[in-house]
């Protein structure tokens, strides 16, 4: 029997981005890819990202988070999921513990300070973007990642031009388009996600600059597919837009699930993401989910 059998979970969302939160603090268990896929297969716990809390690793932090995509792969960052975790750690009657300051959460991509703005709105400090080709990473060297030369010759979207690339703890490729709603993400997202020029795959965004302080965005997420919102993609897109002179360093990013406010702070280069969270329900993981998990 899996150690996860009968574990309590929270089903949440950040702008419709489906998030499942699982608290394994105090347990040595680490979720396997097969277990993550089993949790995603149950409609009650279906997720775009699974946020798993472990005991802190770095002194002064509140928890270590592992982030799983629907296909069982791990991600280094999930801004919408981080806001959901922050709500759970400060408001859920089972998960919350006394905290006398703002939270600091840790992932394999680094530390994420989180500030509560209101009851269900949080600001996550996503840290500085990574802009060098080998930090994103890209297969080939580029002196300037504002434009990278992916093979964009797809019959479904012949007009696409060279995109921008940014890492926010996970790799992002951003195409600049006139109408973000015009693209069939399921038809073209997988080809770009797995392009040979992207050694760790990438989140693929289609960004429509509606004004100097407004971007309309749709995202195909690495390992998860089309989602209603992706916080790290919103951050990467604002950075890329500002670098190209398309926007300023602060903008509203509108995704199918709603709006995020993204600011690329000039003083320390950090990217701040502000947005809401929502609790949908809680439940327990049925042992039957893991019957075929080795």
C-alpha positions as CSV (number, residue, x, y, z in Angstrom):
1,X,0.0,0.0,0.0
2,X,1.3,3.5,-0.8
3,X,2.2,5.7,2.1
4,X,-0.1,8.3,0.5
5,X,-3.2,6.2,1.0
6,X,-5.8,8.1,3.0
7,X,-3.7,11.2,3.0
8,X,-5.6,14.5,3.2
9,X,-5.4,16.9,0.3
10,X,-6.8,20.3,-0.6
11,X,-8.1,21.0,-4.1
12,X,-7.6,24.7,-4.9
13,X,-7.1,26.9,-7.9
14,X,-5.2,30.1,-8.7
15,X,-7.1,31.8,-11.5
16,X,-8.5,28.4,-12.5
17,X,-5.1,26.8,-12.6
18,X,-5.9,23.5,-10.9
19,X,-3.8,23.0,-7.8
20,X,-3.8,20.0,-5.4
21,X,-1.9,20.6,-2.1
22,X,-0.5,17.7,-0.2
23,X,1.1,18.1,3.2
24,X,3.9,15.6,3.9
25,X,5.7,17.6,6.6
26,X,6.8,15.1,9.3
27,X,7.0,12.2,6.8
28,X,10.0,10.9,4.9
29,X,7.9,9.9,1.9
30,X,8.6,11.5,-1.5
31,X,5.9,11.3,-4.1
32,X,7.0,9.2,-7.1
33,X,6.1,10.1,-10.7
34,X,3.7,7.1,-10.8
35,X,1.9,8.3,-7.6
36,X,1.6,11.8,-9.0
37,X,0.0,10.5,-12.2
38,X,-2.4,8.4,-10.1
39,X,-3.5,11.4,-8.0
40,X,-4.0,13.4,-11.3
41,X,-6.2,10.6,-12.7
42,X,-8.8,11.0,-10.0
43,X,-11.3,13.8,-10.8
44,X,-11.5,14.8,-7.1
45,X,-7.7,15.5,-7.0
46,X,-7.1,16.3,-10.6
47,X,-4.4,19.0,-11.0
48,X,-2.3,21.0,-13.3
49,X,0.3,21.1,-10.6
50,X,0.6,19.0,-7.4
51,X,2.2,21.0,-4.6
52,X,3.8,18.7,-2.0
53,X,5.0,20.2,1.3
54,X,8.0,18.8,3.1
55,X,9.9,19.8,6.2
56,X,12.1,22.9,5.7
57,X,15.6,22.4,4.3
58,X,17.1,25.8,4.6
59,X,17.0,27.5,8.1
60,X,14.5,30.4,8.2
61,X,12.2,28.9,5.6
62,X,8.7,27.5,6.4
63,X,8.5,24.5,4.1
64,X,10.2,22.8,1.1
65,X,7.9,22.3,-1.9
66,X,8.1,19.7,-4.6
67,X,6.0,20.5,-7.6
68,X,4.7,17.8,-9.9
69,X,3.1,18.2,-13.4
70,X,0.2,16.0,-14.6
71,X,2.6,13.6,-16.3
72,X,4.6,13.0,-13.1
73,X,7.5,15.2,-14.0
74,X,8.8,17.8,-11.6
75,X,8.8,21.6,-12.1
76,X,11.0,24.2,-10.4
77,X,8.3,26.9,-10.0
78,X,4.6,27.4,-10.0
79,X,3.4,30.9,-8.9
80,X,-0.3,30.1,-8.8
81,X,0.4,26.9,-6.7
82,X,2.7,28.9,-4.4
83,X,-0.1,31.3,-3.6
84,X,-2.4,28.3,-2.9
85,X,0.2,26.8,-0.5
86,X,0.5,30.1,1.3
87,X,-3.2,30.3,1.9
88,X,-3.2,26.7,3.1
89,X,-0.3,27.3,5.5
90,X,-1.9,30.4,7.0
91,X,-5.6,29.6,6.9
92,X,-6.4,25.9,6.6
93,X,-7.4,24.6,10.1
94,X,-5.3,21.4,9.7
95,X,-2.3,22.7,7.8
96,X,-1.8,26.2,9.3
97,X,0.8,26.8,12.0
98,X,1.6,30.0,13.8
99,X,3.7,32.3,11.7
100,X,4.9,35.6,13.0
101,X,6.1,37.0,9.6
102,X,5.5,36.5,5.9
103,X,6.2,33.0,4.6
104,X,9.4,31.9,2.9
105,X,8.9,28.7,0.8
106,X,11.7,26.8,-0.9
107,X,11.8,24.8,-4.2
108,X,14.6,23.3,-6.2
109,X,14.7,26.6,-8.1
110,X,15.3,28.7,-4.9
111,X,13.5,30.7,-2.2
112,X,10.1,32.2,-2.7
113,X,9.0,34.9,-0.1
114,X,5.3,35.3,0.0
115,X,3.3,38.3,1.4
116,X,-0.4,38.2,2.2
117,X,-2.2,41.2,0.6
118,X,-5.7,40.3,1.8
119,X,-7.7,37.2,2.8
120,X,-7.1,35.3,-0.4
121,X,-4.7,37.5,-2.3
122,X,-0.9,37.0,-2.1
123,X,2.2,38.4,-3.6
124,X,5.0,35.9,-4.5
125,X,8.5,37.1,-5.0
126,X,9.6,34.8,-7.8
127,X,13.2,36.0,-7.7
128,X,15.2,37.3,-10.7
129,X,14.7,36.0,-14.2
130,X,17.4,33.9,-15.8
131,X,18.2,35.3,-19.3
132,X,21.4,33.6,-20.4
133,X,20.9,30.8,-23.0
134,X,22.6,28.2,-20.8
135,X,20.5,29.2,-17.7
136,X,17.1,28.8,-19.5
137,X,18.5,26.3,-20.9
138,X,18.7,26.3,-24.6
139,X,20.7,23.8,-26.7
140,X,22.5,26.5,-28.7
141,X,24.3,29.6,-27.6
142,X,22.5,33.0,-28.1
143,X,24.1,36.3,-27.2
144,X,20.6,37.7,-26.8
145,X,17.6,35.6,-25.8
146,X,15.0,38.3,-26.7
147,X,14.8,36.4,-30.0
148,X,15.7,32.7,-30.4
149,X,15.6,30.7,-33.6
150,X,13.2,27.8,-33.0
151,X,11.9,26.0,-36.0
152,X,8.5,27.7,-36.3
153,X,7.4,26.1,-39.6
154,X,4.1,24.6,-38.6
155,X,1.2,24.4,-41.0
156,X,-1.2,25.2,-38.1
157,X,0.6,28.6,-37.5
158,X,2.7,29.6,-40.5
159,X,2.9,33.2,-39.4
160,X,4.8,32.6,-36.1
161,X,8.2,34.3,-35.8
162,X,11.2,33.8,-33.6
163,X,10.1,33.8,-29.9
164,X,11.7,35.1,-26.8
165,X,13.1,32.8,-24.0
166,X,13.3,33.3,-20.2
167,X,13.6,31.1,-17.2
168,X,11.7,31.7,-14.0
169,X,13.0,28.6,-12.4
170,X,11.5,26.7,-15.3
171,X,12.0,27.4,-19.0
172,X,9.6,29.6,-21.0
173,X,9.3,30.4,-24.7
174,X,7.1,33.3,-25.6
175,X,5.6,33.9,-29.1
176,X,4.4,37.5,-29.8
177,X,1.1,37.4,-31.6
178,X,-1.7,39.7,-32.7
179,X,-4.5,37.5,-31.2
180,X,-3.6,35.1,-28.5
181,X,-7.1,33.4,-28.8
182,X,-6.5,32.5,-32.4
183,X,-4.1,29.6,-31.6
184,X,-5.0,26.0,-31.1
185,X,-2.7,25.2,-28.1
186,X,-3.4,21.4,-28.3
187,X,-2.4,21.3,-32.0
188,X,0.8,23.3,-31.8
189,X,1.9,23.3,-28.1
190,X,3.3,19.8,-27.9
191,X,5.6,20.3,-30.9
192,X,7.2,23.4,-29.4
193,X,7.3,22.0,-25.9
194,X,9.5,19.2,-27.1
195,X,11.6,21.1,-29.7
196,X,15.1,19.6,-29.8
197,X,16.5,23.1,-29.1
198,X,14.9,22.9,-25.6
199,X,16.8,20.3,-23.7
200,X,14.5,20.4,-20.7
201,X,11.4,21.1,-22.7
202,X,9.6,24.4,-22.1
203,X,6.3,26.2,-21.3
204,X,5.0,27.7,-24.5
205,X,3.2,31.1,-24.3
206,X,1.3,33.1,-26.9
207,X,1.4,36.7,-25.9
208,X,-0.7,39.6,-27.2
209,X,0.5,43.0,-26.1
210,X,-2.7,45.0,-25.6
211,X,-1.0,48.1,-24.3
212,X,2.1,49.2,-22.3
213,X,0.5,47.9,-19.1
214,X,-1.6,45.0,-20.4
215,X,-0.7,41.6,-21.9
216,X,-3.2,38.9,-23.0
217,X,-1.7,35.4,-22.5
218,X,-2.4,31.8,-23.2
219,X,-0.1,29.0,-22.1
220,X,0.7,25.4,-23.0
221,X,2.5,24.1,-19.9
222,X,5.3,21.7,-20.0
223,X,4.1,18.3,-18.7
224,X,0.5,19.6,-18.1
225,X,-0.9,21.0,-21.4
226,X,-3.2,23.9,-21.9
227,X,-4.1,25.6,-18.6
228,X,-6.3,28.4,-17.5
229,X,-3.4,30.2,-15.9
230,X,0.3,29.9,-15.4
231,X,2.0,32.3,-13.0
232,X,5.6,31.7,-13.9
233,X,4.6,32.2,-17.6
234,X,3.0,35.5,-16.8
235,X,6.2,36.5,-15.0
236,X,8.4,35.3,-17.9
237,X,6.2,37.1,-20.5
238,X,6.3,40.5,-18.6
239,X,10.1,40.2,-18.4
240,X,10.4,39.4,-22.1
241,X,8.0,42.2,-23.1
242,X,9.9,44.8,-21.0
243,X,13.2,43.6,-22.5
244,X,11.8,44.1,-26.0
245,X,10.3,47.6,-25.2
246,X,6.8,46.3,-25.7
247,X,5.7,47.2,-22.1
248,X,7.0,48.8,-19.0
249,X,8.2,46.8,-16.0
250,X,4.7,46.4,-14.5
251,X,1.6,45.1,-16.3
252,X,-1.7,43.3,-15.8
253,X,-1.4,39.9,-17.5
254,X,-4.8,38.5,-18.5
255,X,-5.1,34.7,-18.7
256,X,-8.2,32.6,-19.5
257,X,-8.7,32.2,-15.7
258,X,-8.3,35.9,-14.8
259,X,-5.7,38.6,-14.2
260,X,-2.3,38.7,-12.5
261,X,-0.3,41.8,-11.6
262,X,3.3,41.3,-12.5
263,X,6.1,43.7,-11.6
264,X,9.8,43.3,-12.6
265,X,11.3,45.3,-9.8
266,X,14.2,47.6,-11.0
267,X,16.0,47.8,-7.6
268,X,16.9,44.1,-7.2
269,X,15.7,42.6,-10.5
270,X,13.1,40.4,-8.7
271,X,9.7,39.6,-10.3
272,X,6.7,40.0,-8.1
273,X,3.4,38.2,-8.9
274,X,0.1,39.2,-7.2
275,X,-3.1,37.3,-7.5
276,X,-6.0,35.4,-5.8
277,X,-6.5,31.9,-4.5
278,X,-9.6,29.7,-4.1
279,X,-10.3,26.6,-2.1
280,X,-12.6,24.2,-3.9
281,X,-12.8,21.2,-1.5
282,X,-10.8,18.8,0.6
283,X,-10.6,15.1,0.5
284,X,-8.5,12.0,1.2
285,X,-6.6,9.9,-1.3
286,X,-8.2,6.5,-1.8
287,X,-5.9,3.5,-1.5
288,X,-7.5,2.2,-4.7
289,X,-5.7,5.0,-6.6
290,X,-2.4,3.4,-6.0
291,X,-3.4,-0.3,-6.6
292,X,-1.3,-0.5,-9.7
293,X,1.6,1.8,-8.5
294,X,4.8,-0.2,-8.1
